[in-house]
Amino acid sequence: MPQLRYADEQTGWAAFFAELDAWRDAGRVATFWWRDDDATDETPALTRLLDIAGDIPVSLASIPRDATTALANAIADQPNVSVLQHGYAHTNHAPPLEKKAEFGPHRPLDAMQRDLTTGFIRLRDLFGPRFQAIFVPPWNRMADSVAPLLPQVGLQSFSTYGLTQKSLAAPQVNTHADIINWRGGRTFLGESAVLDLMTNHLSARRRGDAAENAPTGLLTHHLVHDDACWRFTGDLVQAVTDHPAASWKAPTA
């Protein structure tokens, strides 16, 4: 087990490494991918994120309306960084008391298709080869009726949170461990909680209870990270990189 600064049996690392060892013993490699949401500009937080990533693949879900040339320039020479389409304006259209959604059942399909198309063209033109045709709906939420629109726009798949939604007729590459406690002050969720999410998904894949070829997805939001978020992210990147039966991969559109 790598010697991590915060690793001990009480924080979930032991179970996490035991699961990776089980993949190794089975002659298999556990794959991971990393999605970071809400990137629009070059900021100190983005620089810190990219420094932690080093050469491993990281996918920035960027808000098309607000994406800047500065962001495009910041990642232009980093082939390990891709850009995904994060909605259009990250605007909530849900009625009061309903869960937030930009592409939910509350809007006409033609309006959502216009936003999808406008956002796709903007990111494609701004980021060029860094843009990957994966749609990330804000708040990880979209109406079933949106899925058939994606290929019409040029989007090849989508990414939300949790297990694959088999009812939606579009390829998915989801995330499974969000490190932010959104209901608890937007602070770090905690090592044990995040590692349990990752370990449980890895175990489900290994046992055949989840798609083995669906990489286990880390979800971060660099603009709201506290110190504990940064420490954990760095430790996890090191842990996965160093383990012989684990690897980071770029998502497949």
N, C-alpha and C positions, 0 to 999 in steps of 0.2 A: 504494500500500500504506500503510495507517495506520502511524504511527510508534508502535510498541509498545515498552514498556520492555525486553522480552527478545527482540524479533524479530530474527533474523538467519538467514542461509541454512543454518546448521548445526543449527538446532533445528526444522526442519520448517515454519516459517511460509511460506517462499517457495513450497514446493509446495502448501501449503494455499491461499494466495492465487492461485496460478496456476490451481488447480482452480476456485475461485470465478470467476475471470476467464473461464474456459472456459464456465461457465454463463451469464455475462453475454453473451459473444460469440454464444451460441446463442439469445439472447433468452429465457432461462429464469431462474427464481429458485430458489436452493437453500434449502430449508426445514430448520430445526433445531428440536428441542425439548429441554427440560431436565427431567430427573427427579432429585430428591434423596431419598435413602432414609433411613429410621429416625427421622423426626421424631416426637416425642411431647410435647414441652414447649417453652415459650418459654425460650430460652437465649441467651447472648451470641453463640454460633456461629450460631444461626438468625438473629438480628438482622443479623449480618454478611452472611450469605447473601442476605437480603432487600434489604439495602442495595446489594449488588452487582447484584442483579437489576433494581432500579429498577422500571420499568414493563413489563419483558418478562415473558412467561408463564413460570412455574416451577411444577412439579408436585411436591408433597411426598408421598412414599409413607409414610404414617403407620401405625404398629402399633396396631391397634384396642384391644387390651386395655390399653395403656399411655397412650393419647392423653389429654391433659388439657384442661380448660376454658381454661387459660392459653394453650395453643396456639391454640385456637379464637378466643380474644379477640385474639391477636396478629395474626391474618390476616383478621379479620372485615371490615376496611375496605380490603382489598387485592384488588381484583377480578382482578388478574393472577395470583393464587395459587390453585391448586386442590389438593385432597387426594385421593390415591388409596389404595386399601385394600392395605396391606402385610402380607399373611398375616392371622394373628389374634394370636398371642403371640410370633412369631419364635422358636419353640422347635424344636430339631432332634429329629426322630423317626426318623432313619435309624440303622441299626445301626453299631457301630464299624467303621471302615475304609471305610465307604461315604460318598459325598458327602452333605453336609448337606442336609436338606430338611424342611420342615414339611408340605408337601402332596405328598409323594412316594408311591410304591407301598407304603409300609410301614404304612399306616394304613387302617382300614375307610372306605369311601366315606361311610357315614352319619355317622361322626365328623367327617370333613372338611367335609361339607355343613353340619353344625351350627356348626362354627367359621366357615365362610364366612358363614352367615346371621347369626350373632351379631355378627361383625365389621362386616358391612354395615350392620346396624341401628344399631350404636353410632356409626359414623362419620357416617351419614346424620343421626342425631339431634343429634350434637355439632357438626357443621360445616355443616349445612343446605346452602345453595346453593354452598358452596365444595367440597362433596364431589362427585367425579366417579366414575362407576361403572366404574372400571378396576381390575383385580386385579393386584397385583405380588407374586408368590410370593417369599418370602424365599430368598436365595441364587440368585435367578433360575431356580428349578428347580421343576417340578411334573409329576406323572404325567399321561400322556395322558388318563386316565380322569377327571381333574378338569375338563377343558375343558367337557364337556357339563353340568356342574353349575352353571357360572357364570350362564347366563341364567335358570336356575331360581331363583337367589338374587336376581337383579336386576342382576348384573354384566354389562356389555355387551361388554367386551373384556379383554385382559390384556397385560401388559408384562413381558418378560424381557430377555435380553441377546443380541445377535447378530442374524443374519438370521432372517426369518420362518420359523417351523416349519410347513411346509405340511401336515404330517400332523395338526395339531390343528384341530378344527372350531370355531374361534372367532376373531373379529377380533383382530389383534395390533398394538401400537404399541411397538416395541422400542427399546432403547438400543444404542449401538454403540461408545462410547468411555468406558470407566471410568477415571477419573484416578488411582485408588488402586492401588498395588502391594501387593496383599494378601499375597503370598508374600515380600515383601521389606521387612518391618517396618512395613507399613501406612503407607507414606510416598508422596509424589508419584511417579507412574509415570514422569514426565519429559515435557518438551515434545515431543520428537521422536516418542516412542512414541504419545502421545495424538493428536497431530496426524496422524500416519500413519494411525491407525485412522479418524479422521474423513475424511481425504482419500480413503482407499481406498473408504469407503462412498459418499461423494459421487461419485467417479468411476464406481463400479459403477452407481449410479442414472442418471447422465448417459448411460452407454453402453447402458443397458437390461439390465444384468446383475443388477440389484436393482430392486425396485419404486420407480418414480420418485416416487410420491405418499407413500412412507413417509419421514417426516422423519428426518434424521440425529440420533440421540439422544445427548446428553451425560448421563453418569451421575456424580453426586457423592454424598458422604456427609459432610455438614457437621460432624458430631460428631467426626470423626477427621482433619479437614484440618490439615495443617501449613502453614507460611507459603508454601511453594512452591505448594501446592494453591490457596491463596487468590489468589496473584499470577496464576497461570495462568487461573483461572476469570474473574477480572476482565478480563484481557487478551482472552480468547476472547469474552466478552460484548461488549466494545467492538468487536472485529474483525468479528464477525457483524453487529452493529447498524450499523456504519459502511459496510459493503460494499453497493453498489447492487444486487447480485444475490444477496443473502442476507437471510433474515428468520427471526425466532423466531416460533413458532406454538404454540398450546395443542394438546395431543393430542386427537384425536377418539375418543370412546368407541365 
